[in-house]
Amino acid sequence: MSGYNSLYPDDLPDYENFMSIDLKKELDVLVTLRKVISSVVREITPEPGMKHPLSKTTLEDVRQSFILIASREKEISEAMGMPSQHRPMYKGDTPKTNVVKLHGVTTNKDDK
């Protein structure tokens, strides 16, 4: 048929490029979804000592959603050749690295 585009990988010139575009879109959706759910959870989290407005079942569903989202984000990043080196930081965590400013250190630019 004239003008018919087959969807088979061998017939597409840049199949990998199409796949990476689809994966990038999926990753964007997952990142946005994670951020929105995180914002909702932060906004509805009560002060210490107060009863949480969500049921225990719903809270567990939210936790499981975060696990699924993170897992898929990792799979997509690795499939795109960009494994993440980021680790989550939780409230109260201290950074494992320290930035040290060196005052008085000069470089010799004449060595070029």
CYANA upper distance limits for C-alpha pairs under 8 A (distance plus 0.5 A):
  6 SER  CA     11 ASP  CA      6.88
  6 SER  CA     12 LEU  CA      8.27
  7 LEU  CA     11 ASP  CA      7.52
  7 LEU  CA     12 LEU  CA      7.70
  8 TYR  CA     12 LEU  CA      7.35
  9 PRO  CA     15 TYR  CA      6.35
 10 ASP  CA     15 TYR  CA      8.43
 14 ASP  CA     18 PHE  CA      6.90
 15 TYR  CA     19 MET  CA      6.72
 16 GLU  CA     20 SER  CA      6.64
 17 ASN  CA     21 ILE  CA      6.72
 18 PHE  CA     22 ASP  CA      6.78
 19 MET  CA     23 LEU  CA      6.57
 20 SER  CA     24 LYS  CA      6.42
 20 SER  CA     80 MET  CA      7.01
 21 ILE  CA     25 LYS  CA      6.74
 22 ASP  CA     26 GLU  CA      6.71
 23 LEU  CA     27 LEU  CA      6.50
 23 LEU  CA     76 ILE  CA      6.83
 23 LEU  CA     80 MET  CA      8.19
 24 LYS  CA     28 ASP  CA      6.63
 24 LYS  CA     76 ILE  CA      8.48
 25 LYS  CA     29 VAL  CA      6.77
 26 GLU  CA     30 LEU  CA      6.71
 27 LEU  CA     31 VAL  CA      6.60
 27 LEU  CA     73 GLU  CA      6.61
 27 LEU  CA     76 ILE  CA      7.30
 27 LEU  CA     77 SER  CA      8.45
 28 ASP  CA     32 THR  CA      6.67
 29 VAL  CA     33 LEU  CA      6.53
 30 LEU  CA     34 ARG  CA      6.56
 30 LEU  CA     69 ILE  CA      6.77
 30 LEU  CA     73 GLU  CA      7.40
 31 VAL  CA     35 LYS  CA      6.72
 31 VAL  CA     73 GLU  CA      8.26
 32 THR  CA     36 VAL  CA      6.66
 33 LEU  CA     37 ILE  CA      6.64
 34 ARG  CA     38 SER  CA      6.53
 34 ARG  CA     66 PHE  CA      7.40
 34 ARG  CA     69 ILE  CA      7.48
 35 LYS  CA     39 SER  CA      6.65
 36 VAL  CA     40 VAL  CA      6.76
 37 ILE  CA     41 VAL  CA      6.66
 38 SER  CA     42 ARG  CA      6.65
 39 SER  CA     43 GLU  CA      6.64
 40 VAL  CA     44 ILE  CA      6.73
 41 VAL  CA     45 THR  CA      6.43
 44 ILE  CA     52 HIS  CA      8.47
 44 ILE  CA     53 PRO  CA      7.84
 45 THR  CA     52 HIS  CA      7.13
 45 THR  CA     53 PRO  CA      8.43
 46 PRO  CA     50 MET  CA      6.40
 46 PRO  CA     51 LYS  CA      7.46
 46 PRO  CA     52 HIS  CA      6.42
 46 PRO  CA     53 PRO  CA      8.33
 54 LEU  CA     58 THR  CA      6.58
 54 LEU  CA     59 LEU  CA      6.88
 55 SER  CA     59 LEU  CA      6.75
 56 LYS  CA     60 GLU  CA      6.68
 57 THR  CA     61 ASP  CA      6.71
 58 THR  CA     62 VAL  CA      6.72
 59 LEU  CA     63 ARG  CA      6.82
 60 GLU  CA     64 GLN  CA      6.65
 61 ASP  CA     65 SER  CA      6.58
 62 VAL  CA     66 PHE  CA      6.84
 63 ARG  CA     67 ILE  CA      6.89
 64 GLN  CA     68 LEU  CA      6.72
 65 SER  CA     69 ILE  CA      6.56
 66 PHE  CA     70 ALA  CA      6.52
 67 ILE  CA     71 SER  CA      6.57
 68 LEU  CA     72 ARG  CA      6.69
 69 ILE  CA     73 GLU  CA      6.56
 70 ALA  CA     74 LYS  CA      6.67
 71 SER  CA     75 GLU  CA      6.83
 72 ARG  CA     76 ILE  CA      6.62
 73 GLU  CA     77 SER  CA      6.57
 74 LYS  CA     78 GLU  CA      6.63
 74 LYS  CA     83 PRO  CA      7.41
 74 LYS  CA     84 SER  CA      7.59
 75 GLU  CA     79 ALA  CA      6.59
 76 ILE  CA     80 MET  CA      6.64
 77 SER  CA     81 GLY  CA      6.78
 77 SER  CA     82 MET  CA      5.47
 77 SER  CA     83 PRO  CA      5.71
 77 SER  CA     84 SER  CA      7.36
 78 GLU  CA     82 MET  CA      5.84
 78 GLU  CA     83 PRO  CA      5.14
 78 GLU  CA     84 SER  CA      8.31
 89 MET  CA     93 ASP  CA      6.84
